[in-house]
Amino acid sequence: MKTYLVGGAVRDKLLERPVQERDWVVVGGDEAQMRALGFSPVGRDFPVFLHPETSEEYALARTERKSGHGYGGFTVHASADVTLEQDLLRRDLTINAMAESEDGELIDPYGGRADLEARLLRHVSPAFAEDPLRILRVARFAARYHHLGFSIADETMALMRQMVEEGEVQHLVAERVWKEISRALTEPDPDIFIRVLRECGALQILLPEVERLFGVPQPPLHHPEIDTGEHVLMALRAAPAELPVRFAVLVHDLGKGVTPEEILPSHRGHECAGLPLVRDVCKRWRVPKQLTALATGVCEYHLHCHKAFELRPQTLMKMLRALDALRRPERFEYFLLACEADARGRKGLQDRHYPQVDYLREVRDAAAAVTAEALIAQGYEGAELGKALDRARISAITKVKDQFLDNDDPENDGDA
């Protein structure tokens, strides 16, 4: 029984990048031997075990045979006679199909090291086409390594297009798709993930609401990049690498994809038009509730943020209430970061001054500082207490507005 370090740990070691986790493959062993050594089985579909001390994953060498559609449509064969080369052959990309022996020897039967040096993402074998989830994985790796100069091999992109045309993507399970989307959105270049899915045709199937944005014009005064899809990708690049923010940015302008042609390039009412589309995306891929709440909030209220200096204190208070900003300050901070990315995700405006963020933080803090205790001491109760609390918070917001406008020269976005 021999043990080899495999996959991402070997790849990232050769790239001189930090190794986040280590996976191992066991050749020449079986389940009884693993249990006897104290390993705990965890794989329901595959023969995977946890090391008794490190808790790292050890998988028995295995082969796979296509037996159905989608991610789970495989028959797995794991036994002591499966070789390391056979196990590596079933993997997705050559750069992920390398192993390292216990004495440090590199085992690279499919040219992974050469592809690393060539900065190439290339599939290992035609068996790549048996798992449509690999399309998303390749797009995610492209987003991760784009800044290092990596690109997708022409033959791999051609195979991905063929898989899409044959309908395999439609059999993907929601949880697996969301896992890949959520991981890809936190990579260094999340826009590349979307571009790759677009290039192979998968975006039209997985996120047609986003695909629809490309080619839709916007007013050049506020959007010099014109194209709505390009604006969304620019905003993704401008957003901090936090999943809630980037997902909200990805879907914030979905309403522009359904704007009637006769009013283009204006997009009056796109915020409300986008709400059912955002909810559809979140329901389809089972997006967590907290991310759904933020995404719908950004969709509906991002223009309020851009025009914050024009809004009356009463309107600002209404927005805070709708966004649950007083009870959920972290979500409100994500909202502000998403709106700032939207404002900066425009051609030539990436470094623009965006004082709305600081202003709305002060507005929120002023409103949150007003509590019910003092008003209860004054004798307010029931419905009257709620009205008095609202008036006091609006008064606090008014003071912030007056002070901020006296001390700053705000720029209003006027997004359309």
N, C-alpha and C positions, 0 to 999 in steps of 0.2 A: 504494500500500500504506500503510494507516494502522494505528497501534497505539493500543490503549486499555487503561487499567488497569480491571480488572473485579472483581466479586465481593466477597469479604470485606474487602479492603483499602479499597474505596470505602465499604462499610457502616461499618466501624469508624472510619474517618476522620470520617464524619458524626456518629458517636456519641461522638467525641472519646476513643476508646479506643486503646490501643497497637496498631499494625498489625504482626501477627506475620509475615506473608509476603505477597508481592505476586504476583498472577497477571495475565497480559496476554492480550488477544485481538488477532489480526491480521486486518484486513479488507482484501480486495483482493489478497491474496498467495497463493502456492502453495508446494508443497514445494521446487521447484527454486530459487525465489527465496530461501527461508529458508536452504537449504544454501549458496547462493552468498554469503550474508552471514555465513557462519561458524557458523550455528546447528546444534546436534546433535539429530537426531530421537531421542525417547525413548518416544513413545507407540506401544504395540503395537496398541491398539484405536482410539485417537484421534490426530489429527495434532498432536502436542505436541512442542515443541522447547526446548532449553536455550540461553539466551543465552551467547555465547562468553566474556563477561567476568563477568557477575553470576550466572550459572547459574540465573536465574529462569526460570519456565516461560512460554512463549509458545505459544498454541494458535491454529491457524487457525480462523476463524469457521466454524461448522458447524450443520447441522440434523440431527435424529434422527427416525427412524421406527420405531415398534414392530414387531418381527419375531418375538418369542418371549417367554418368561417370564423374570422375574427381572432382575437388574442388567445382565446382558450381552445381553439380548434386544433389541438395537437395530441398525438399519442406519444408519450415519453417512454424511452427505454433506458434504464440505468442499471448497469451491472459491472462486475469486475473486469469484463473483457472489453469495455469501451475505452478507446485510447484517448490520450490528451488531444491529439490532432483531430479526432472525430468530434470531441467536445467543442474545440475552438471553431470548427467549421460551421457549427450551427449559429454562431454569433453574428451580430449585424454588420459591423464595420471592421475593416482590417486593423484599425488602430485599437480596437477593443478585443482583438483575437490574438493577443500575445500572452505569454505566461512566463513566470520566473520560478526556477527551481529553488529548492531550499539552500543550495550553495551559490545562488546568485546568477545562474546561467539563464540567458534569455532564450526562450523557445518561440520562434516567430515563423511558422510554416506558411503564412499567407501574405507576407510583405508589409506588415503593419509598420515596422520601423521606417522603411523606405517611404511609405505614405505619410508618416509623421514629418519626415524631412522635406517631403514635397508639399506639405500642407494640404493634403488631399483627404477628403472623406469618401471612401470607396467601399462598396459592399463586398462581403467575403465570398459569397456564392449565390447562385440563382435562388437558393432557399430563402434569401432575403424577402422575396415576394410572397412568402407564405404567411407573413405576419404584418398586417397593415399598420400596426402601432409603430413599426420601425420608420414609417414616413415621418411621424411626429418626432421620433427620437433623432433622426438625422437633421431635421429642421432645428431641433433644440441644440444639438452639437454645433451646428452652423452658427447659431446665436452665441454660443459660448466661446467659440474659437475664431470668430470672424476677425477680431482685433489682432490675432496672431497671423493673419494672412491665409486662413484655411478657406477652401471652397469645395463644392460638391463635384465629384467626378461626373463627367458627361454621361457615362453609361449608367451611373447610379440614378441620376436625375431622370434619365429616359425610363428606367425601370420603375421609378416612383410614379411617373405619369401613366405608365401602363397599368399599374396596380389601381390607380384612381379610376381609369377608364373601365376596368373590369369590375368595379363596384365593391372592392374589398373594404374601402374606408367606411362604407355604410354599415358594416357589421361591428364596428368598434363599440366597446362598452363605455358608458358615460364616465364612470369613475376613473378608468385608465386614461381617457382623453383629457379629463380635467387635471389629472396628475401631471401629464406632460405639458399642458398649457401653463399651469401654475409654476412649474419649474422653469419653463422657457422664459416666462415673463420676468424672472429675476436674474436672467443671464446678462452679461455685459452689453449685448446688442439685441434686445428683444424684437426690434423691428425686422431683423434678419429672419427670425422665426416666421413672421407673417409673410415676408417676401418669398421665402422658400415654399411655404404652403400654397401661396398664390401661383408660383411658377409651375408647380406640378399639378395644380388643379384641385388640391384638397381643401383649400380655403372656402371655395364655393359650396362644398358639402358640409364642412364642419362649422363655419361661421359665415354663412351667406350674407348676413347683415353687415359684416365688415367688408366683404368682397364688393358689395354694392356701392360702397363709398368711393371707390376708385373711378376717376373720370367725372365725378360730380363737381361742378365749379362752385367757388365761393367768391364773395366780393373782394377784388384785389386790394382795396384800400386797407382792409383788416387782415387779409390772407394773401400776401404776395406769392405764396406757393400755389395758389388757385385750387389745386386738386384736393378734395376732402380726404381721400385715402392717404395721400402724402402728408397732409397735415397731421393725421392721427399717428403716423409712423414717426414724424418729427417730435410730436408731443411725447410719445413713448421714450424716445431717446433723451428727452429733457427731464423725464420723471426720475425721482430717486428709485433705487432698486428695492422697493418694498412691494410685495405682491398686491396688497389692497389698493395702493395708489396706481400701480401700472394697469391693473385690470380695469379700474374705474376710467382711466384715461383711454384704454382700448375701446370702450363702449360708449364714451360720453357723447359722441356725435352721431349715433346710429340714426337719429331722426332725420339727418340730412340726406340719408339714402332714400327717403320716401317723399321728399319735397316735390310738389307738383312742378312739372317742367315750365309751366307758364310764369312762375314767379322767380325762377332761377336768374341770377346767382344768389338772390336773397333766400334766407331760410327762416322766415318768420314762423315761430311756433315749433321749431325743431326739437326744443327741449321736451315738451309734452308728447310730441309725436314719437320720440325715441323711447319713452318709458315702457310701453308694451314690448318693444323689441329687446330692450335690456332684460326685462323679466323673462322673455322667451329664451334668450341665451342662457341665463342663469338656471332656468328650469331644465333645459335640455342637457346641460353638462353638470347638473347638481352642484352648483357653486354654493359654498357655505353661506349661511344667512347673513353673517356680518358683512361679508364682501358684497352680497347682493344689496344690502341696505345702503352701503356706501356708494356703490355704482349707480343706483337709482337716484340717490341724493345729488351726486355730481351731475348726472344727466339733466335733472330738473332745475338745478340751481346754479350751474356754472356761470350763466350770464349775470345772475345776481352778484356773484363774486366780482366779476369783471367791472360791473357798474356800481360797486358798493358805495362809492362816494356820492352817487346820484340818489341813492335810496333814502327814504324817510326813516327816522328811527323806528316807527311802527312797523315798517316793512322789514327792517333788519331784525327786529324782534320776532316777527313771524317766520323769517328764514331760520333763525336759531332754533325756534320751537320745532319747525318741520324737520330739521336735521338732528334734533335731540342733542344739540351742542352743549347744553348745560350739564346733562347727565353723562355724556360720552365725549369728553374733551379729546381723547385720542382719535376717535373717528372724525371729529371736526378738523383736527390737525391734518389728517389724511385728505380730507375734502379740500383744504386750502392748498396742499401740495399738488393735488391733481389739477386744480384750477390754475395754479402757477405754471405747471407743465403745459397746459393747454394754451396759456398766453404766450409762452416762449417757444412753443412748437410751430414756429412760423418762419418762413424764409427771411433771413436778415435780422430777426428779432430774438434770437436765442439768448442774448445777454441783456434784454430789455429790463428796465426798472419796473418792478411790480409791487408798489407799496400797499396794494389792497390786502395782502397777506398780513402785514403788520397791523394795519387798521382793524381788520376783522378779528384778529387775536385780541386786541384791546377792547373791542366791542363785546366780544364773548366774555372776557374776564370781568368787565364792568357789570354785565348783566348777572353773571354767576355770583358776584360779590353781594348782591342784594338777596337777602334771605327772609324767610317768613317770620322769624322770631320777633324782630322789632315791631313788625306790624301787628302781631298777635298781642304784644304788650300794649299796643294802642287801642286794642279792643276789636280789631277786625277778626271775622270768622266766616266760615262757609264760603259762599260764592263771592261775597264782598272781599274776603281776604285774597282770593285769586285775582280779582280785578285790581285791587290795591297793589298787589305784588307786580302785576303787569305794568301798571303806571309807573311804579318806582324803577323798574328795570328800563323802561323806555326813557325815563328821565336821566338815568345813568348813561345810557347810550347816547343821548343828546349831548351830554357834557363831553363825552369822548369825541363825538363828531365835530363839535365846535372847536375843541382844542386841537384836534388833528388837522383840521382844515386851516387853522390859523398858523400852524407850524410847518406845513408841508405844501408842496405843489403837486397834488395827485394827478396821475394820468389815467384817464378813463379809457377803457378798451373799446367799448361800443361794438362788440362782436355782433355779427348778423348771421 
